[in-house]
């Protein structure tokens, strides 16, 4: 495992972005692909970035649409501690 990560290492960025993509970690994949686009803009990278960005937005929208749990009752803690 690497102790440090060189953000300018294009091969490492691409591989890490691909790994995040296969794990469906869209935000992390987008972050790496954006760094990669700054260093070496290319059409295949842009296509991957567009795909991952779409999935990221889709996941955020889905999460935002989930109902929030409601707190209906507060229960008192009646735990007795022995000395």
C-alpha positions as CSV (number, residue, x, y, z in Angstrom):
1,X,0.0,0.0,0.0
2,X,1.2,3.5,-0.8
3,X,1.9,5.9,2.0
4,X,1.5,8.9,-0.3
5,X,-0.4,9.4,-3.5
6,X,0.9,11.4,-6.4
7,X,-2.1,13.3,-7.8
8,X,-0.2,13.8,-11.0
9,X,0.3,10.1,-11.7
10,X,-2.2,9.7,-14.5
11,X,-2.0,5.9,-14.6
12,X,-2.6,5.6,-10.8
13,X,-5.5,8.1,-11.0
14,X,-7.2,6.2,-13.8
15,X,-6.8,2.9,-12.0
16,X,-8.1,4.3,-8.8
17,X,-11.0,5.9,-10.5
18,X,-11.8,2.6,-12.2
19,X,-11.7,0.8,-8.9
20,X,-14.1,3.3,-7.4
21,X,-16.3,3.0,-10.4
22,X,-16.5,-0.8,-10.0
23,X,-17.4,-0.4,-6.3
24,X,-20.0,2.2,-7.2
25,X,-18.2,4.9,-5.2
26,X,-19.3,7.5,-7.7
27,X,-18.2,10.6,-5.8
28,X,-14.6,9.3,-5.4
29,X,-14.5,8.2,-9.0
30,X,-15.7,11.7,-10.2
31,X,-13.1,13.4,-8.0
32,X,-10.2,11.3,-9.6
33,X,-11.5,11.7,-13.1
34,X,-11.8,15.4,-12.7
35,X,-8.2,15.5,-11.6
36,X,-7.2,13.4,-14.5
37,X,-9.1,15.7,-16.9
38,X,-7.2,18.7,-15.6
39,X,-3.9,16.9,-16.3
40,X,-4.7,15.1,-19.6
41,X,-8.0,15.9,-21.1
42,X,-9.1,13.0,-23.4
43,X,-12.4,11.8,-24.8
44,X,-12.5,8.4,-23.1
45,X,-11.8,10.1,-19.7
46,X,-14.6,12.6,-20.4
47,X,-17.0,9.8,-21.2
48,X,-16.1,8.0,-18.0
49,X,-16.5,11.3,-16.1
50,X,-19.9,12.0,-17.6
51,X,-21.0,8.4,-16.8
52,X,-19.8,8.6,-13.2
53,X,-21.2,12.1,-12.7
54,X,-24.6,10.9,-13.9
55,X,-24.6,7.9,-11.5
56,X,-23.4,10.2,-8.7
57,X,-26.3,12.6,-9.3
58,X,-28.7,9.7,-9.6
59,X,-27.6,8.2,-6.2
60,X,-27.8,11.6,-4.5
61,X,-31.3,12.2,-5.8
62,X,-32.4,8.7,-4.8
63,X,-31.0,9.2,-1.3
64,X,-32.7,12.6,-0.9
65,X,-36.0,11.1,-1.9
66,X,-35.9,8.4,0.8
67,X,-38.2,9.1,3.7
68,X,-36.6,10.3,6.9
69,X,-37.1,8.2,10.0
70,X,-39.6,9.9,12.4
71,X,-39.0,10.0,16.1
72,X,-42.4,9.3,17.7
73,X,-41.5,8.7,21.3
74,X,-38.7,9.4,23.7
75,X,-38.0,6.6,26.2
76,X,-36.4,7.4,29.5
77,X,-33.3,5.5,30.4
78,X,-33.9,3.7,33.7
79,X,-30.6,1.9,33.8
80,X,-29.4,1.5,37.4
81,X,-25.7,1.6,38.0
82,X,-24.2,-0.2,41.0
83,X,-21.4,1.4,43.0
